[in-house]
Amino acid sequence: MHTKTHPPETFVKQVKDVLEHLYDFPYLQRHPLAQFSDLSPGELPSQRLRRAFIDAVETLNPGPDVPFRAPHARIYNLLLMHYVEGMTVQETARELGISRRQAHRDLRRGEQSVAEILWARLPEAVTLEENSAAQLSSVQTEMARLETYLQPTDVGQLLQRAREAVAQMAAQRGVTLDVQTPPKPAIVPTDGVLARQVLVDALSRAVEQARPGPLHAFLVLEDACTWLTLRYAPAPGAGETRAVSPVVAQLLDRLGWEMTQEQGRGPAGERSVSLCMPARCPTVLVIDDNEGLVDLLSDYLTGHACWVTSATNGPEGLRLAQTLVPDTIVLDVMMPEMDGWEILQRLRNTPQTADVPVIVCSVINNPELAYSLQASLFLTKPVSRDDVLDALRQLGVT
C-alpha cells in the first residue's frame, strides 16, 4: 500500500476530474483511474470507479453525532452536497453558512483528502510505470495546452485525409480501404486539428485489427448527428481492444463526440465502430459591451464543446438571438443604447427567443428584478469559472 507517500499533484488533479464527472458514465468508462478500483461481478469500470469515489468520500463522514455545520464535518458535507448530490458551490456555501470563497477552499482540501484515501488504497501491483506521476503529468499537461476552436468543418475531407495517412499501413497489411463520403459536404461544428487526430487514430486501429480484405468507412448525414461507421472482419486472434487510444478518447470528450463498438456473432463476426458527431454544438450568446468578458467566457468553456459568440449592444444582441436561437444567453445590464432589462423583456416577448434561458450577469446586484423579468439565473460580476460552469450545468448546456 502507498501509505508512506503523499499523492502527486497530477493524481490529485485526476481525482478532481473524476469527482466533476461522477455521473458521466461514458466519461468514467474511459478514465485512466477506472482500472485501479476493485471490481465486483457484473460491474463496468465506470460503475466501480464511481463506487470507489463515493466510498472514499464516505470515509470522511464524522458520524451522526457531529453537528452538520461543525468545522470538521464541513469538508465531508461539501463533497457530498457538491459532487454526489449535484448542488452548486454557491448553494452548498449557503447551506453551511460560509462564504463561497471558504467553500472553494474547503472543497480543495476535500479533494486532497479523497486523493490521499484513494492513493493509499492503490495496490502495490500497480507499478510506477503504469501510474507514474510523470506519465499522468505528461498527458494532463498536453491536454491542458490544447485549445478547442469549434468552427464549421467538412469531416468528409478530414476522413479522406485520414485515409491518406493510413494508406501505406493498410497496404502493408493487405487491407483495402473503402471510404465513402456523401456527395454534399458533411459539415459539423468541430476543431479540425483535434478531429483529424481522432479519425486517424480510429482508422489506423481498425486497420491494425482487421484481417486482409475490405475495411469500409462511410459517412451518413442525419439532422442531429453525422455518423461515421467503420466495418471490417477482425483478424484471427484480434481481441476486444479499444477503438481509440485513451488519450484520443479524451479528445472525443473535448469535441463532444460519442463512440460505440459492436461485435457480430460467431468467430468471424464483423466488427463495427460508430462515431456520432453532433450536427450542432451548444451555442452561448454573450450580450455585453465588455469584449473582454467574451474572451474570458471562451477561455472558461474551452474543452466543453460550446460555441461562444457575442454582441456588444442590445440591437445586435436581439438580432443574433433571433437568428441563432442560442442554447443560452449571458446578458449584461449596464450597456449603452438599450440596457439589459429592456433586452430581457424583448427576448421574452419575442416568440423565437421566449424560451431561451437567460443568465443575467451584472455588477448591479438585483436578482429579484431579474427573476421577475423571467431570467433563468442571476450572477454577480466578477464571475469565476466555477460560477459560469455551474450556471450552464444547471441549464443543461454543458
N, C-alpha and C positions, 0 to 999 in steps of 0.2 A: 504493500500500500504506500501511496505517496504522502506519508504523514509528516515528514520532516522538512518539506519544502513548501513554499507558497506557490500558488498557481501563477504562471507567467501572465503578463498583461494581455497577450494575444488570446489566451484561454478565457480570461475574464470577458473579453470582447465577444468571443464566441458564445459564452453563456448569456450575455445580454441579448445577443442576436436571437437565440432560441426563445428567451422569455418574451421578446417582442413579437414572435410568430408562433406563440404557444398553441393556437387553434388553426394554424395554416398547415394542414397535414401534408399536402404536396410539397411544401417548402421543407418541412421537417424530414420528410422521407429522403430528401437529397442532402440533408445537412451532414457535415463531416462528423459531428458528435453522435450521430444516430448509432454508429457501430459500437459505441462504448458502453451502452446501457444493457442491463440484464434482460434476456428475452424470455417471455412467458409463452406457453403454447398458443398458437393462433394469433399472436400479436405481429403487427407490422413494425418496422423500425421507427416510423413516425409515432406510433402509439406508445412504444416502450420509452422513447425519448421524452415524450410529454409526461408519462407516468414518473420517470426518474426525476424530472424537474419539479413536479408538484410535490413529490416525496421530499425532495431537498428543501423546498420552501416550508413544508410542514414541520421539518426538523427544527425550525426556528420558532415554532409555536411555544410560547411560555406557559401555556396551560390556561384553563378556565378561571383560575383564581386570581389571575393578574388583570387589573383593570384595562379596558380597551385602549385608553389613551396614555397608559403608563409608558415612560420613555423606553424601557427595554421590551415593550410589546409593539412599539410603533413600527419598527422595521418589518416585522412579520406581517402586521396588518396592512402596511403599504404594499408589500409584494403581493399579498393575497388579493387586495382590492384592485390594484392596478393591472397586474399581469394575469391573474387567474379569473377574476370577476369582470375585468374589462372596463373598470372605471377610469376616467381621465385623472391626470395628476392633480388638476385643479379640484376635482370632486373629492379625491382622497384627502387632500390637504384640508378641505372644508370639513370633512367628516372627523378628522383627527384634531381639528382646532389649531393647525400650524400654518405657517406661511408656505406658499408654493416653492419658494427657494429652499426652505428647510425640507420640504417633501422630496425635492430633487436630490438634495444631499443624502438624505436617509435612503432613498432608492439606490443610489450608487453604492452605499455601504451594504445594502441588502444584496445587490448583485455580486459584490465581492464575497459576501458570506456564502451565498449559494455556490459560487465558483469554488470556494475552499472546500465545501462539503463534497461536491462532485469530484474535485481533484483528488481528495483523499480516498474516494471510492474507486478510482480507476485501478484496474488490476495491474499487477507487475508485468503481466504478459504483454501489455501494451508497450512496445519498445519506443525508445526515444525517436527512432526514425519515423515510426508511424504517427506519432503525436508530438513531434518536436516543436518547440516554440518557434524555431527558425522557419519550419515549413508553414505553420499557421500564419506567421508574420508575413512570409513571402506572398501567400495567396491573398491575405487580407489587405496588405499594402498595395498590391497590384489592383485589386478590386476598388480600393478607395481612390486610386489615381484615375480610374476610368470615369469619364463624364458621358452621360447619355444625352444625345441630341436627337429627339424624335422629329422626323420630317417625312413627308410622303415619299415612299421608296418603292420601286418596282422589284419585288422579290423574285420575279421571273428572271430578270437579268442577274440578280445575285446568285440564283440557283445555277444558271449557266456558267457563271464564273467559278462557282464551287465545283462544278463538273470538270472544268478545265484543270483545277488544282489537283484533283484526284485521278485524272485520266491515266496517267502513267502507272500509278499504283494498281488501278483496275486492270490495265493491260497485262501487267506482270502476273496477276492472279487469274487471268482468263475470265474476268468479269466484264460483261458488256453493259455499258451504261445507257439506259433508255430513259432520257429526260424529256418529259412532255410539259410544255407550258401553254397556257391559254392564248388565243390569238390577240386578245387585248391585254394591256398592261395589268399586272396583279399588284395594285397599289395598296400598301398598308403603311400606317404611321409607325416608323421604327428608326433605329440607329443603324445605318447601312454598314458601318465598320463592325459593330458587335454582331449584327445579324449574319454577316458573311462568315464570321468565325463559327457561329452555331451551325450553319448549313454545311460548311466544310467538315467540321468535326462529325456531324451526324452521318454525312455521306461517306466519309472515309472509314468510319467504324462499321457501317453497313457493308462496305466493300471487304473489309477485313474479315467479317463473319460469314460472308456469302460463299456458296460453292460456285465453281466456274459455270458461267451461263449468264442469263439476263438479270439485271437489277433495275427494277422500274422505279422511277421517281416522277411524280406528276402533281401538278398544282390544280386545285379546284376552287373556284371563286364562289363564295356564298355571301349573303347580306351581312352577317355578323362576323364572319371569320373566313380567312383564306387558309385552306388546308394544303399541307404538303404531306404526301404519303410515300414512303419507301417500302417496296415489297421485293422480297428475294427468298430463295431457298437457302437455309443455313447449311454451311459445310458440315460434314460429319464431325462430331465431337465439339461443335460450337455450343458452348454452354449458355446459360442465361447471363448475359452481360449487359452493362448499361448502354443505352442508346447514344448517350453523350458522356463525356468525362465529368467528374464532379465540379470542376472549375467552370466548364461550359454550362453546366446545369445552373450555376449562379447567374450566368449571362441570360439564360432563359427567364429567370425570375426578374432580372433587371429590365428585360424587354416586355414582360407581361405575357410571354408565350407559354403554352402548355403542351407537353409531350406525353404520348401514351405508346405502349408497346404491347403487341399481341402475338401469340404463337399458335399456328394452326395445329390440328390434331395429327397424330402419327409421327413417326421418326423423321419423315421428310417434310413435315408441315411447313407451309410458307410463313415467314415472319413478316410482320407489318409494323412499321413505326410511323405514327401520325403526329404531325405538329400543327397546332392551331395558332394562327397569327391573327389576333383581333383586327377587324376591319377599321376600327377606330379606337382611340385611347381616351381616357377621361380628360376633359378639357376644363381648365381653370381660367376664368377670365378675371383679371385684376383691373378694377377701375380706380385709379389713384393718380394724382398729379405728381407723385414722387416716383420717378422712374427707377430709383434705387431699390424700392420695395419689390418691383417686378424681378429684378436680378436676384434679390435676396430669396424670394419665394422659389424662383427657378433652382437656386442652389439647394434650398431645403428639400425640393422634390426630386432632385437627382437620384435616380435609382428606383423611382416609384412609378415609372411608365405613365407619367402625366405630361400633358402639353399645356404650358403656361403662356397665355397671350395677354395683351394689355391694352388699355385705353387711358389716356391722360386727362380726359374731360368727360363730362356727362353725356353730351350728344353722341360722341363717338362710342362711348360705352354702351349706350342704348342700342345703337345701330349694330354693334358687334354681337350684343346679347341676342338680338332678334335674328341675326344671320347665322350665328354659330349654335345657338341654344346650348350653352355650355353645361357641364355637369354641376358646376357651382360657380358662384361669383363672389369674389372678395372685394368689398366695397368700402372706400374711404368716405368720410363725411365732409371734411373741410376741403372743398375744391372750388375753383372759380367758375363763373357762369351758372352752374347748377350744382347744388350741394347733394350729399349722399341721401338725405331724407327724401328729397324730391325724386331722385333717381329710383330709390326703393319703391316709392308709391307708383311711379310709372311702370316699373317692372311688374309689379303685382297687378296692375290694371291692363296689361297687355297680354292677350291670350297665349302668345308664343312663349312668354317668359314667366307667366303667373306661377308656375310650379317649380321654377328653377331655385334650388337652395341658395340663399344669400348669407354670407358671413360679413357682418358689419365689423370693420376693423378701424378703430379711431382713437385719437387721443382724448376725445370727448367721451367721458365715461357715463353713458346714458343708455344702459341695456334695456331699461323699461320702455323707453320710447322706441328703441329698435324692435323689440318683440311686439309692441303694439302695432307696428307697421308691417308685421309678418316677416321679420328677419328670422333666419333659421338659427343662427348663433351670433354671439357678440364677443369680440376680442378687443382688449385694450392695448393700444400701442405703448411701448415697443413690444413686438411679439417674438417669441422664441421658436425654434424649430419644433419643439415638442408641442407648443400651442397650436401651430399650424397643422401638424400631422394628426394630433388628437382631434381637431375640428374636422378634418377631412375624413378621418376614420368614422367619426360619428355620423357623417353624412353618406358613408359608403362609397367615397370616391377613391380611397386607397386601401 
